[in-house]
Amino acid sequence: SQTIHQWPATLVQPVGSPLSLECTVEGTSNPNLYWYRQAAGRGLQLLFYSVGIGQISSEVPQNLSASRPQDRQFILSSKKLLLSDSGFYLCAKRGGIQETQYFGPGTRLLVL
Amino acid sequence: GEDVEQSLFLSVREGDSSVINCTYTDSSSTYLYWYKQEPGAGLQLLTYIFSNMDMKQDQRLTVLLNKKDKHLSLRIADTQTGDSAIYFCAGYGGATNKLIFGTGTLLAVQP
């Protein structure tokens, strides 16, 4: 199974508030997991990836952090949101043939 | 590192063929992928091609790979209004764990 769940689907938050986005995946154990942001426009920006529990690699300096407390759970967080954090956040897992990535339905975040 | 480029927009009439193009820089990419993103949704894997192949056909989709020119294309035959979406190509970026995505091509299908 390549099923990926993301929660919540949509979120509106004030500037300065905290953030927690959750991604859970089904299927094989110890998958590589990824967080992407898609800002207005369309390009995908890789934010974090994880090859295992507690292992997080950050791609860009930013206001966000990620954690992987369980094998199939990946969390994206912020202590204080900025306006520029608005966007569409996508979680992905690597599975199937080699580097194929499968994506969740996304969380749309609007920071006001 | 890997760089992947696509044209931004393509408009076709329903029933025509669509060809979406992509160029990449890293010749070590093992697999190359096409994803489709419908409005408000995540990315859906459409098809992929292994780097030692020149062509792959899957129903209405044909992927062509020109390794010499580092050029990848996706042809959609008999394009339907339901094919309207953003299409991303992606390649594995060398010795990293990361897929590198193009900027996406918005395909608009006119009835």
Backbone of each chain as ProteinMPNN parsed JSONL, in Angstrom:
{"seq_chain_A": "SQTIHQWPATLVQPVGSPLSLECTVEGTSNPNLYWYRQAAGRGLQLLFYSVGIGQISSEVPQNLSASRPQDRQFILSSKKLLLSDSGFYLCAKRGGIQETQYFGPGTRLLVL", "coords_chain_A": {"N_chain_A": [[0.84, -1.193, 0.0], [0.481, 2.222, -0.81], [-0.638, 4.233, 0.587], [-1.12, 7.432, 1.917], [-1.721, 9.564, 4.55], [-2.78, 12.824, 5.382], [-3.072, 15.391, 7.742], [-4.257, 18.449, 9.193], [-6.63, 18.89, 6.438], [-7.028, 21.464, 5.581], [-6.001, 24.619, 6.853], [-6.209, 27.544, 8.739], [-4.333, 30.002, 10.134], [-3.255, 32.403, 12.599], [-0.597, 34.842, 12.294], [2.37, 34.164, 14.085], [1.375, 32.123, 15.616], [1.536, 28.636, 16.732], [2.354, 25.603, 14.847], [1.321, 22.413, 13.711], [1.567, 19.835, 11.575], [0.453, 16.75, 10.397], [1.556, 13.646, 9.113], [0.847, 10.427, 8.102], [1.745, 7.155, 7.114], [1.082, 4.184, 5.198], [2.024, 0.745, 4.615], [5.232, -0.643, 3.693], [7.762, -1.073, 6.221], [9.926, 1.391, 7.752], [10.085, 3.515, 5.751], [11.466, 6.012, 3.484], [10.695, 9.353, 4.126], [9.175, 12.48, 3.191], [8.853, 16.047, 3.311], [7.311, 18.546, 1.452], [6.919, 21.888, 0.21], [4.579, 23.752, -1.584], [4.377, 26.688, -2.927], [2.391, 29.589, -3.917], [2.157, 29.661, -7.415], [3.926, 27.2, -8.535], [6.035, 25.505, -8.15], [7.742, 22.823, -6.487], [9.147, 22.681, -3.329], [11.582, 21.045, -1.574], [11.516, 20.428, 1.825], [12.152, 18.881, 4.183], [13.618, 15.656, 4.798], [13.438, 12.222, 5.802], [15.101, 9.336, 6.829], [14.637, 7.485, 8.716], [13.376, 6.657, 12.037], [13.596, 9.438, 14.144], [15.534, 10.583, 12.551], [16.332, 13.306, 10.729], [16.679, 15.355, 7.933], [17.404, 18.596, 6.941], [16.551, 20.755, 4.36], [16.455, 23.458, 3.663], [17.18, 26.56, 5.294], [14.886, 27.746, 7.683], [11.716, 28.638, 9.106], [10.602, 26.393, 10.082], [10.298, 23.046, 11.462], [10.926, 19.498, 11.644], [9.811, 16.264, 12.673], [10.169, 12.796, 13.479], [8.576, 10.723, 15.122], [7.617, 8.128, 15.133], [7.803, 5.133, 13.128], [6.087, 5.343, 10.894], [5.165, 7.907, 10.922], [5.269, 11.34, 10.362], [6.033, 14.587, 11.177], [5.405, 18.006, 10.768], [6.4, 21.108, 11.997], [6.033, 24.321, 13.619], [7.104, 26.959, 15.732], [6.379, 29.605, 15.708], [4.4, 30.989, 13.398], [4.956, 32.506, 10.184], [3.888, 34.961, 7.755], [4.879, 34.183, 5.3], [4.916, 31.459, 5.465], [2.651, 30.416, 4.452], [1.038, 28.158, 2.228], [0.945, 25.134, 0.252], [1.269, 22.076, 1.655], [2.972, 19.142, 1.216], [3.23, 15.728, 1.879], [5.377, 12.978, 1.336], [6.256, 9.606, 0.434], [8.824, 7.225, -0.133], [8.656, 4.492, -2.223], [7.848, 1.272, -3.715], [9.176, 0.968, -6.968], [12.493, 1.614, -6.678], [13.404, 4.912, -6.528], [10.837, 5.991, -6.576], [8.408, 8.308, -5.638], [5.555, 8.716, -3.64], [2.668, 10.647, -3.104], [0.881, 12.391, -0.52], [-2.472, 13.772, 0.077], [-2.152, 16.429, 0.73], [-1.864, 19.491, 2.708], [-3.453, 22.499, 3.026], [-2.277, 25.551, 3.973], [-2.987, 28.624, 5.373], [-1.719, 31.592, 6.412], [-2.553, 34.299, 8.349]], "CA_chain_A": [[0.0, 0.0, 0.0], [1.199, 3.502, -0.832], [-1.567, 5.22, 1.126], [-0.55, 8.462, 2.773], [-2.743, 10.428, 5.142], [-2.312, 14.102, 5.907], [-4.087, 16.045, 8.577], [-5.585, 18.59, 8.596], [-6.652, 19.167, 5.0], [-6.952, 22.919, 5.427], [-5.74, 25.265, 8.136], [-6.021, 28.993, 8.726], [-3.694, 30.302, 11.412], [-2.708, 33.761, 12.691], [0.856, 35.016, 12.398], [2.886, 34.005, 15.438], [0.822, 30.932, 16.276], [2.295, 27.411, 16.427], [1.833, 24.754, 13.771], [1.665, 20.996, 13.697], [0.937, 19.088, 10.484], [0.777, 15.344, 10.572], [1.549, 12.742, 7.962], [1.024, 9.018, 8.444], [1.816, 6.35, 5.885], [0.87, 2.745, 5.303], [2.894, -0.027, 3.738], [6.458, -1.245, 4.226], [8.344, -0.371, 7.367], [11.107, 2.228, 7.563], [10.152, 4.206, 4.459], [11.943, 7.398, 3.429], [9.563, 10.28, 4.114], [9.551, 13.803, 2.713], [7.932, 17.18, 3.355], [7.491, 19.556, 0.422], [5.988, 23.012, 0.196], [4.259, 24.274, -2.897], [3.844, 28.039, -2.747], [1.651, 30.077, -5.082], [3.128, 29.466, -8.49], [3.671, 25.782, -8.645], [7.188, 24.661, -7.904], [7.831, 22.06, -5.246], [10.375, 22.902, -2.589], [11.815, 20.033, -0.558], [11.809, 21.035, 3.116], [12.808, 17.916, 5.046], [13.402, 14.25, 4.527], [13.802, 11.362, 6.923], [15.366, 7.948, 6.426], [14.27, 6.594, 9.807], [12.898, 7.298, 13.265], [14.514, 10.388, 14.753], [16.54, 11.062, 11.592], [15.745, 14.37, 9.925], [17.597, 16.213, 7.177], [16.757, 19.841, 6.565], [17.048, 21.205, 3.066], [16.579, 24.914, 3.59], [16.968, 27.219, 6.585], [13.538, 28.281, 7.677], [10.982, 28.763, 10.35], [9.902, 25.132, 10.314], [11.077, 21.888, 11.896], [10.242, 18.229, 11.396], [10.155, 15.188, 13.594], [9.667, 11.48, 13.097], [8.515, 9.993, 16.396], [7.325, 6.728, 14.862], [8.255, 4.7, 11.81], [5.182, 5.751, 9.818], [4.611, 9.22, 11.263], [6.193, 12.44, 10.065], [5.338, 15.788, 11.643], [5.985, 19.306, 10.418], [6.02, 22.013, 13.079], [6.617, 25.647, 13.762], [6.764, 27.596, 17.011], [5.714, 30.881, 15.4], [4.196, 31.072, 11.957], [5.123, 33.75, 9.446], [3.023, 35.042, 6.577], [5.52, 33.469, 4.199], [4.734, 30.013, 5.623], [1.447, 29.998, 3.723], [1.317, 27.324, 1.064], [0.37, 23.796, 0.183], [2.303, 21.209, 2.192], [2.783, 17.78, 0.732], [4.056, 14.672, 2.452], [5.605, 11.918, 0.353], [7.07, 8.479, 0.866], [9.501, 6.513, -1.211], [8.247, 3.093, -2.19], [7.762, 0.653, -5.028], [10.44, 0.902, -7.689], [13.583, 2.506, -6.285], [13.177, 6.237, -5.958], [9.492, 6.504, -6.802], [7.779, 8.944, -4.488], [4.1, 8.79, -3.652], [2.3, 11.846, -2.368], [-0.387, 12.511, 0.186], [-3.416, 14.729, -0.498], [-1.713, 17.79, 1.011], [-2.513, 20.389, 3.662], [-3.381, 23.893, 2.577], [-2.083, 26.424, 5.13], [-3.073, 30.065, 5.131], [-1.323, 32.353, 7.6], [-3.093, 35.665, 8.208]], "C_chain_A": [[0.875, 1.242, 0.0], [0.328, 4.608, -0.256], [-0.862, 6.149, 2.1], [-1.687, 9.352, 3.253], [-2.098, 11.708, 5.618], [-3.461, 14.77, 6.646], [-3.514, 17.316, 9.164], [-5.502, 18.833, 7.09], [-6.458, 20.648, 4.729], [-6.778, 23.54, 6.801], [-5.546, 26.751, 7.917], [-5.513, 29.381, 10.107], [-3.229, 31.753, 11.435], [-1.184, 33.746, 12.745], [1.276, 34.87, 13.853], [2.359, 32.787, 16.172], [1.662, 29.701, 15.926], [1.608, 26.58, 15.352], [2.243, 23.312, 14.013], [0.872, 20.325, 12.585], [1.394, 17.647, 10.588], [0.657, 14.565, 9.266], [1.739, 11.325, 8.491], [0.937, 8.193, 7.167], [1.53, 4.897, 6.196], [1.876, 2.039, 4.419], [4.142, -0.508, 4.456], [7.03, -0.408, 5.376], [9.582, 0.41, 6.929], [11.182, 2.887, 6.18], [10.903, 5.522, 4.58], [10.716, 8.302, 3.31], [10.044, 11.686, 3.815], [8.444, 14.803, 3.009], [8.321, 18.166, 2.264], [6.53, 20.718, 0.694], [5.817, 23.464, -1.245], [3.598, 25.628, -2.682], [3.037, 28.424, -3.978], [2.622, 30.122, -6.254], [3.012, 28.006, -8.75], [4.819, 24.917, -8.189], [7.124, 23.973, -6.562], [9.182, 22.325, -4.593], [10.508, 21.817, -1.527], [12.236, 20.719, 0.738], [12.632, 20.101, 3.999], [12.67, 16.521, 4.452], [13.967, 13.442, 5.688], [13.994, 9.935, 6.429], [15.026, 6.968, 7.545], [13.827, 7.386, 11.02], [13.981, 8.204, 13.837], [15.551, 10.97, 13.819], [15.896, 12.052, 10.637], [16.86, 15.126, 9.221], [16.821, 17.428, 6.718], [17.392, 20.361, 5.288], [17.273, 22.701, 2.99], [16.413, 25.506, 4.982], [15.61, 27.903, 6.594], [12.963, 28.26, 9.074], [10.355, 27.454, 10.785], [10.858, 24.074, 10.833], [10.265, 20.636, 11.619], [10.687, 17.217, 12.429], [9.549, 13.887, 13.085], [9.657, 10.614, 14.35], [8.243, 8.502, 16.233], [7.69, 6.417, 13.417], [7.409, 5.266, 10.68], [4.528, 7.1, 10.093], [5.668, 10.289, 11.059], [5.436, 13.726, 10.374], [6.118, 17.027, 11.237], [5.482, 20.326, 11.424], [6.633, 23.387, 12.9], [6.22, 26.197, 15.123], [6.005, 28.887, 16.779], [5.609, 31.035, 13.897], [4.439, 32.481, 11.425], [4.143, 33.766, 8.279], [3.566, 34.194, 5.431], [5.432, 31.951, 4.336], [3.469, 29.512, 4.93], [1.83, 29.171, 2.497], [0.614, 25.996, 1.166], [1.476, 22.829, 0.565], [1.988, 19.764, 1.831], [3.76, 16.844, 1.429], [4.215, 13.582, 1.388], [6.409, 10.793, 0.987], [7.7, 7.836, -0.353], [9.122, 5.056, -1.097], [8.209, 2.522, -3.584], [9.124, 0.596, -5.694], [11.381, 2.0, -7.212], [13.125, 3.868, -5.77], [11.778, 6.793, -6.161], [8.935, 7.105, -5.529], [6.266, 9.01, -4.712], [3.68, 9.886, -2.69], [0.968, 11.701, -1.647], [-1.253, 13.577, -0.454], [-3.064, 16.183, -0.205], [-2.51, 18.491, 2.096], [-2.341, 21.811, 3.16], [-3.351, 24.774, 3.821], [-2.151, 27.876, 4.692], [-2.751, 30.77, 6.441], [-1.764, 33.8, 7.403], [-2.51, 36.617, 9.242]], "O_chain_A": [[1.878, 1.313, 0.711], [0.523, 5.782, -0.568], [-0.117, 5.717, 2.979], [-2.503, 9.828, 2.464], [-1.006, 11.692, 6.186], [-4.623, 14.721, 6.244], [-2.367, 17.294, 9.612], [-4.408, 18.966, 6.541], [-5.801, 21.034, 3.762], [-7.331, 23.058, 7.789], [-4.81, 27.168, 7.023], [-6.167, 29.127, 11.118], [-2.846, 32.287, 10.395], [-0.569, 32.774, 13.182], [0.615, 35.393, 14.751], [2.853, 32.454, 17.249], [2.408, 29.712, 14.947], [0.453, 26.815, 14.995], [3.355, 23.027, 14.458], [-0.355, 20.254, 12.647], [2.567, 17.363, 10.835], [-0.227, 14.808, 8.445], [2.678, 11.055, 9.239], [0.158, 8.496, 6.263], [1.716, 4.441, 7.324], [2.511, 2.664, 3.569], [4.126, -0.75, 5.662], [6.801, 0.798, 5.47], [10.191, 0.133, 5.896], [12.217, 2.827, 5.517], [10.972, 6.093, 5.669], [9.819, 8.053, 2.504], [11.175, 12.049, 4.139], [7.26, 14.471, 2.969], [9.477, 18.573, 2.15], [5.481, 20.552, 1.317], [6.775, 23.546, -2.014], [2.428, 25.716, -2.309], [2.998, 27.685, -4.961], [3.763, 30.561, -6.112], [1.941, 27.604, -9.204], [4.632, 23.742, -7.875], [6.524, 24.482, -5.615], [10.227, 22.206, -5.232], [9.636, 21.684, -0.668], [13.192, 21.496, 0.755], [13.686, 20.486, 4.504], [11.735, 16.238, 3.703], [14.833, 13.894, 6.438], [13.158, 9.397, 5.703], [15.115, 5.755, 7.354], [13.89, 8.615, 11.039], [15.132, 7.796, 13.994], [16.377, 11.777, 14.248], [15.03, 11.693, 9.84], [17.862, 15.491, 9.835], [15.722, 17.313, 6.175], [18.615, 20.4, 5.157], [18.195, 23.157, 2.313], [15.603, 25.019, 5.77], [15.232, 28.562, 5.625], [13.62, 27.919, 10.057], [9.635, 27.425, 11.782], [12.073, 24.184, 10.669], [9.058, 20.707, 11.387], [11.784, 17.298, 12.982], [8.553, 13.883, 12.361], [10.601, 9.869, 14.612], [8.6, 7.705, 17.101], [7.863, 7.317, 12.595], [7.936, 5.628, 9.628], [3.46, 7.399, 9.558], [6.804, 10.165, 11.517], [4.324, 13.928, 9.887], [7.342, 17.075, 11.354], [4.281, 20.409, 11.681], [7.592, 23.589, 12.154], [5.122, 25.927, 15.61], [5.103, 29.235, 17.542], [6.616, 31.192, 13.207], [4.177, 33.485, 12.088], [3.633, 32.724, 7.867], [2.808, 33.569, 4.69], [5.83, 31.227, 3.423], [3.249, 28.304, 4.838], [2.819, 29.456, 1.822], [-0.207, 25.77, 2.056], [2.504, 22.758, -0.109], [0.904, 19.246, 2.101], [4.951, 17.133, 1.549], [3.284, 13.305, 0.632], [7.146, 11.002, 1.951], [7.165, 7.902, -1.46], [9.242, 4.449, -0.033], [8.511, 3.227, -4.547], [10.114, 0.22, -5.066], [11.075, 3.186, -7.34], [12.525, 3.962, -4.699], [11.562, 7.983, -5.932], [8.982, 6.486, -4.466], [5.782, 9.313, -5.802], [4.249, 10.04, -1.609], [0.063, 10.996, -2.094], [-0.835, 14.222, -1.415], [-3.623, 17.084, -0.829], [-3.659, 18.147, 2.374], [-1.226, 22.266, 2.903], [-4.281, 24.753, 4.627], [-1.462, 28.297, 3.763], [-3.427, 30.569, 7.45], [-1.398, 34.445, 6.421], [-2.859, 37.798, 9.259]]}, "seq_chain_B": "GEDVEQSLFLSVREGDSSVINCTYTDSSSTYLYWYKQEPGAGLQLLTYIFSNMDMKQDQRLTVLLNKKDKHLSLRIADTQTGDSAIYFCAGYGGATNKLIFGTGTLLAVQP", "coords_chain_B": {"N_chain_B": [[24.268, 20.412, -9.011], [21.262, 18.57, -9.835], [19.14, 19.921, -12.326], [15.977, 20.721, -13.474], [13.885, 21.498, -16.129], [10.894, 22.934, -17.441], [8.403, 23.905, -19.836], [5.992, 26.462, -19.156], [3.261, 26.497, -19.78], [0.622, 24.965, -21.652], [-1.741, 24.78, -24.183], [-4.4, 22.966, -25.543], [-6.757, 21.528, -27.884], [-9.634, 19.579, -27.143], [-9.373, 16.156, -27.866], [-7.17, 16.431, -29.473], [-3.575, 15.719, -29.637], [-1.329, 16.051, -26.886], [1.832, 17.37, -26.08], [4.211, 17.412, -23.706], [7.13, 18.873, -22.593], [10.444, 18.363, -21.211], [13.567, 19.161, -19.807], [16.681, 18.042, -18.484], [19.573, 18.019, -16.315], [21.272, 16.213, -15.009], [22.892, 13.46, -15.915], [23.058, 11.069, -14.625], [20.683, 10.25, -13.62], [18.6, 7.653, -12.704], [15.948, 6.82, -12.928], [13.216, 8.47, -14.498], [10.417, 10.565, -14.056], [6.894, 11.196, -14.468], [4.468, 13.258, -13.103], [1.101, 14.058, -12.197], [-0.904, 16.801, -11.261], [-3.918, 17.632, -10.068], [-6.256, 20.366, -9.557], [-5.917, 21.6, -6.28], [-5.109, 19.178, -5.214], [-2.918, 16.426, -4.249], [0.188, 15.164, -5.699], [0.025, 12.902, -8.364], [1.427, 9.914, -9.368], [2.093, 9.351, -12.689], [3.534, 7.963, -14.701], [6.68, 6.36, -15.396], [10.078, 6.195, -16.551], [12.778, 4.092, -17.2], [16.254, 4.751, -17.258], [17.64, 3.407, -19.248], [15.941, 3.041, -21.303], [14.255, 4.077, -24.317], [11.692, 4.677, -24.971], [8.412, 4.526, -23.644], [5.226, 3.162, -23.446], [1.952, 3.629, -22.29], [-1.169, 3.006, -22.355], [-2.915, 5.849, -23.155], [-0.693, 7.374, -22.834], [2.588, 8.301, -23.782], [5.975, 8.094, -23.234], [8.937, 9.636, -24.094], [12.433, 9.385, -24.224], [15.368, 11.087, -24.643], [18.496, 10.556, -24.239], [20.893, 11.617, -25.011], [20.422, 14.315, -25.554], [19.348, 14.93, -23.153], [16.567, 15.065, -22.746], [13.189, 14.818, -22.074], [9.92, 13.709, -22.793], [6.336, 13.868, -22.596], [3.647, 12.453, -24.089], [0.269, 12.846, -24.622], [-2.313, 11.148, -25.903], [-5.35, 11.824, -27.736], [-6.457, 13.918, -26.065], [-8.307, 14.768, -23.182], [-10.817, 16.723, -21.42], [-10.576, 16.127, -18.76], [-7.903, 15.742, -18.494], [-6.796, 18.132, -17.961], [-4.547, 19.819, -16.005], [-1.679, 20.244, -13.816], [1.474, 19.228, -14.875], [4.275, 17.514, -13.807], [7.682, 16.862, -14.365], [10.279, 14.735, -13.127], [13.459, 13.938, -11.781], [15.908, 11.729, -10.465], [18.234, 13.025, -8.315], [21.232, 12.412, -8.686], [23.706, 11.485, -6.329], [22.034, 11.613, -4.088], [19.242, 11.489, -1.801], [17.081, 12.466, -3.099], [14.36, 13.498, -5.138], [14.322, 15.593, -7.919], [12.295, 18.12, -8.989], [10.685, 19.462, -11.882], [9.393, 22.734, -12.81], [6.793, 22.479, -13.465], [4.142, 22.077, -15.838], [1.356, 23.685, -16.958], [-1.422, 22.275, -18.253], [-3.983, 23.086, -20.347], [-7.071, 22.13, -21.465], [-9.121, 22.693, -24.099], [-12.579, 22.594, -24.729]], "CA_chain_B": [[23.193, 19.477, -8.782], [20.285, 18.369, -10.912], [18.224, 21.005, -12.656], [14.94, 20.195, -14.369], [13.135, 22.639, -16.656], [9.712, 22.666, -18.253], [7.646, 25.065, -20.265], [5.014, 26.747, -18.12], [1.854, 26.424, -20.149], [0.282, 24.362, -22.937], [-3.175, 24.754, -24.426], [-4.748, 22.116, -26.668], [-8.185, 21.261, -28.032], [-10.051, 18.223, -26.807], [-9.209, 15.217, -28.964], [-5.82, 16.552, -30.036], [-2.491, 15.188, -28.81], [-0.55, 17.029, -26.11], [3.213, 16.973, -25.83], [4.81, 18.216, -22.644], [8.576, 18.663, -22.67], [11.233, 18.536, -19.992], [15.004, 18.938, -19.967], [17.337, 17.836, -17.205], [21.018, 18.19, -16.44], [22.049, 15.143, -14.396], [22.785, 12.266, -16.757], [23.089, 9.853, -13.82], [19.335, 9.912, -13.153], [18.273, 6.272, -13.05], [14.558, 6.845, -13.359], [12.609, 9.778, -14.712], [9.014, 10.394, -13.7], [5.88, 12.199, -14.751], [3.395, 13.35, -12.124], [-0.036, 14.92, -12.541], [-1.52, 17.426, -10.097], [-5.196, 18.295, -10.328], [-6.414, 21.503, -8.64], [-6.139, 21.345, -4.867], [-4.798, 17.8, -4.844], [-1.516, 16.037, -4.24], [0.732, 14.712, -6.973], [-0.273, 11.517, -8.714], [2.412, 9.346, -10.28], [1.476, 8.919, -13.943], [4.364, 6.969, -15.351], [8.11, 6.562, -15.23], [10.875, 5.507, -17.544], [14.113, 3.764, -16.745], [17.189, 5.518, -18.089], [18.169, 2.651, -20.388], [14.854, 2.915, -22.282], [14.02, 5.24, -25.156], [10.267, 4.951, -25.073], [7.499, 3.693, -22.87], [3.842, 3.499, -23.756], [1.004, 3.154, -21.297], [-2.493, 3.448, -22.804], [-2.837, 7.09, -23.945], [0.543, 8.077, -22.506], [3.854, 7.842, -24.364], [7.126, 8.818, -22.73], [10.135, 9.525, -24.924], [13.639, 9.832, -23.534], [16.555, 11.305, -25.47], [19.554, 10.699, -23.244], [21.971, 12.451, -25.549], [20.022, 15.714, -25.377], [18.765, 15.042, -21.814], [15.24, 15.583, -23.018], [12.104, 13.888, -21.748], [8.617, 14.251, -23.173], [5.125, 13.099, -22.298], [2.615, 12.665, -25.088], [-1.058, 12.362, -24.241], [-3.145, 11.018, -27.1], [-6.786, 12.05, -27.555], [-6.53, 14.659, -24.801], [-9.657, 15.011, -22.674], [-10.878, 17.84, -20.455], [-10.099, 15.612, -17.475], [-6.432, 15.779, -18.466], [-6.366, 19.477, -17.54], [-3.845, 19.695, -14.724], [-0.261, 20.597, -13.909], [2.289, 18.029, -15.064], [5.645, 17.683, -13.349], [8.662, 15.813, -14.569], [11.187, 14.66, -11.987], [14.581, 13.031, -11.938], [16.657, 11.46, -9.243], [19.391, 13.916, -8.347], [22.572, 11.899, -8.431], [24.008, 10.713, -5.121], [21.235, 12.102, -2.966], [17.979, 10.785, -1.607], [16.055, 13.431, -3.455], [13.85, 13.723, -6.479], [14.322, 16.994, -8.326], [11.106, 18.342, -9.806], [10.569, 20.634, -12.732], [8.494, 23.769, -12.309], [5.42, 22.119, -13.796], [3.506, 22.614, -17.041], [-0.096, 23.726, -16.844], [-2.093, 21.848, -19.478], [-5.379, 23.51, -20.426], [-7.73, 21.448, -22.573], [-10.305, 23.447, -24.527], [-13.61, 21.701, -25.299]], "C_chain_B": [[22.248, 19.407, -9.955], [19.425, 19.608, -11.083], [17.249, 20.465, -13.691], [14.077, 21.361, -14.817], [11.984, 22.177, -17.534], [9.14, 23.982, -18.741], [6.467, 25.234, -19.307], [3.586, 26.397, -18.498], [1.691, 25.77, -21.52], [-1.231, 24.326, -23.053], [-3.458, 23.914, -25.658], [-6.269, 21.991, -26.733], [-8.466, 19.801, -27.678], [-9.948, 17.328, -28.042], [-7.849, 15.287, -29.636], [-4.818, 15.826, -29.14], [-1.791, 16.335, -28.094], [0.86, 16.49, -25.967], [3.818, 17.949, -24.83], [6.291, 17.864, -22.576], [9.296, 19.003, -21.38], [12.698, 18.322, -20.338], [15.641, 18.841, -18.59], [18.836, 17.879, -17.41], [21.816, 16.991, -15.957], [21.861, 13.854, -15.176], [22.798, 10.978, -15.938], [21.716, 9.469, -13.287], [18.95, 8.53, -13.647], [16.865, 6.157, -13.599], [14.127, 8.287, -13.562], [11.102, 9.595, -14.649], [8.167, 11.522, -14.263], [4.782, 12.097, -13.696], [2.324, 14.301, -12.649], [-0.614, 15.494, -11.247], [-2.789, 18.134, -10.535], [-5.391, 19.393, -9.289], [-6.704, 21.074, -7.205], [-5.747, 19.972, -4.377], [-3.293, 17.574, -4.782], [-1.06, 15.585, -5.609], [0.457, 13.229, -7.174], [0.779, 11.026, -9.699], [1.697, 8.83, -11.522], [2.237, 7.766, -14.559], [5.819, 7.29, -15.084], [8.813, 5.843, -16.363], [12.256, 5.267, -16.969], [15.109, 4.342, -17.737], [17.769, 4.732, -19.26], [17.093, 2.386, -21.451], [14.757, 4.197, -23.09], [12.561, 5.645, -25.169], [9.511, 4.01, -24.157], [6.084, 4.135, -23.169], [2.927, 2.858, -22.731], [-0.345, 3.757, -21.635], [-2.345, 4.745, -23.607], [-1.529, 7.849, -23.741], [1.738, 7.443, -23.194], [4.962, 8.726, -23.811], [8.295, 8.562, -23.674], [11.324, 10.096, -24.176], [14.785, 9.916, -24.537], [17.712, 11.587, -24.525], [20.66, 11.619, -23.733], [21.673, 13.931, -25.297], [19.462, 15.971, -23.983], [17.374, 15.664, -21.901], [14.214, 14.474, -22.807], [10.793, 14.515, -22.206], [7.509, 13.286, -22.794], [4.1, 13.454, -23.358], [1.318, 12.049, -24.584], [-1.905, 12.332, -25.506], [-4.601, 11.282, -26.747], [-7.046, 12.765, -26.224], [-7.971, 14.991, -24.442], [-9.649, 16.166, -21.675], [-10.399, 17.391, -19.079], [-8.579, 15.54, -17.38], [-5.911, 17.148, -18.066], [-5.796, 19.4, -16.129], [-2.447, 20.286, -14.892], [0.527, 19.293, -13.967], [3.736, 18.346, -14.684], [6.506, 16.536, -13.852], [9.63, 15.852, -13.393], [12.27, 13.641, -12.284], [15.303, 12.884, -10.625], [17.978, 12.21, -9.306], [20.678, 13.288, -7.9], [22.694, 11.146, -7.131], [23.251, 11.206, -3.896], [19.979, 11.255, -2.844], [16.814, 11.556, -2.189], [15.666, 13.38, -4.928], [13.873, 15.219, -6.746], [13.178, 17.186, -9.308], [11.286, 19.549, -10.716], [9.545, 21.591, -12.153], [7.036, 23.484, -12.625], [4.923, 22.805, -15.056], [2.003, 22.548, -16.845], [-0.71, 23.376, -18.193], [-3.558, 22.257, -19.402], [-5.998, 22.881, -21.665], [-9.029, 22.176, -22.877], [-11.329, 22.512, -25.163], [-13.948, 22.066, -26.745]], "O_chain_B": [[22.421, 20.109, -10.951], [19.035, 20.256, -10.112], [17.651, 19.829, -14.666], [13.588, 22.129, -13.989], [12.077, 21.186, -18.258], [9.361, 25.035, -18.143], [5.999, 24.261, -18.716], [2.784, 26.04, -17.636], [2.496, 25.982, -22.426], [-1.921, 23.893, -22.131], [-2.838, 24.113, -26.702], [-6.975, 22.303, -25.774], [-7.635, 18.918, -27.892], [-10.385, 17.705, -29.13], [-7.418, 14.335, -30.287], [-5.151, 15.378, -28.042], [-1.674, 17.441, -28.622], [1.058, 15.293, -25.758], [3.917, 19.149, -25.084], [6.655, 16.69, -22.509], [8.832, 19.808, -20.574], [13.033, 17.399, -21.081], [15.19, 19.485, -17.643], [19.319, 17.787, -18.538], [22.927, 16.761, -16.436], [20.804, 13.227, -15.11], [22.574, 9.9, -16.489], [21.586, 8.471, -12.578], [18.967, 8.259, -14.848], [16.623, 5.484, -14.602], [14.608, 9.2, -12.891], [10.57, 8.594, -15.129], [8.64, 12.633, -14.5], [4.243, 11.023, -13.428], [2.597, 15.213, -13.429], [-0.792, 14.776, -10.263], [-2.743, 19.113, -11.279], [-4.753, 19.357, -8.237], [-7.616, 20.288, -6.949], [-6.027, 19.628, -3.229], [-2.503, 18.417, -5.207], [-1.828, 15.617, -6.57], [0.637, 12.416, -6.267], [1.0, 11.644, -10.741], [0.809, 7.982, -11.431], [1.665, 6.729, -14.894], [6.147, 8.373, -14.599], [8.232, 4.998, -17.045], [12.832, 6.144, -16.325], [14.826, 4.412, -18.933], [18.333, 5.329, -20.177], [17.306, 1.606, -22.379], [15.128, 5.27, -22.616], [12.233, 6.817, -25.356], [9.908, 2.867, -23.928], [5.774, 5.326, -23.15], [3.103, 1.7, -22.352], [-0.637, 4.889, -21.25], [-1.701, 4.733, -24.656], [-1.287, 8.857, -24.405], [1.895, 6.222, -23.2], [4.898, 9.952, -23.906], [8.601, 7.417, -24.007], [11.233, 11.162, -23.568], [15.123, 8.931, -25.194], [17.89, 12.715, -24.065], [21.289, 12.32, -22.939], [22.546, 14.695, -24.886], [19.134, 17.112, -23.656], [17.06, 16.644, -21.225], [14.362, 13.355, -23.298], [10.579, 15.714, -22.029], [7.707, 12.076, -22.686], [3.727, 14.617, -23.508], [1.278, 10.888, -24.176], [-2.179, 13.373, -26.104], [-5.044, 11.012, -25.631], [-7.773, 12.259, -25.37], [-8.752, 15.436, -25.283], [-8.599, 16.538, -21.15], [-9.871, 18.199, -18.315], [-8.032, 15.303, -16.302], [-4.71, 17.314, -17.854], [-6.468, 18.975, -15.19], [-2.083, 20.763, -15.966], [0.271, 18.368, -13.196], [4.332, 19.307, -15.171], [6.108, 15.373, -13.776], [9.782, 16.885, -12.74], [12.038, 12.627, -12.943], [15.311, 13.786, -9.788], [18.75, 12.042, -10.25], [21.174, 13.609, -6.819], [21.885, 10.263, -6.845], [23.789, 11.208, -2.788], [19.701, 10.407, -3.693], [15.668, 11.32, -1.808], [16.502, 13.242, -5.821], [13.487, 16.016, -5.891], [13.098, 16.503, -10.329], [11.951, 20.523, -10.363], [8.909, 21.304, -11.139], [6.142, 24.161, -12.118], [5.239, 23.967, -15.311], [1.446, 21.479, -16.594], [-0.532, 24.109, -19.166], [-4.286, 21.83, -18.506], [-5.511, 23.074, -22.779], [-9.921, 22.266, -22.034], [-10.984, 21.722, -26.043], [-14.791, 21.417, -27.365]]}, "name": "protein", "num_of_chains": 2, "seq": "SQTIHQWPATLVQPVGSPLSLECTVEGTSNPNLYWYRQAAGRGLQLLFYSVGIGQISSEVPQNLSASRPQDRQFILSSKKLLLSDSGFYLCAKRGGIQETQYFGPGTRLLVLGEDVEQSLFLSVREGDSSVINCTYTDSSSTYLYWYKQEPGAGLQLLTYIFSNMDMKQDQRLTVLLNKKDKHLSLRIADTQTGDSAIYFCAGYGGATNKLIFGTGTLLAVQP"}
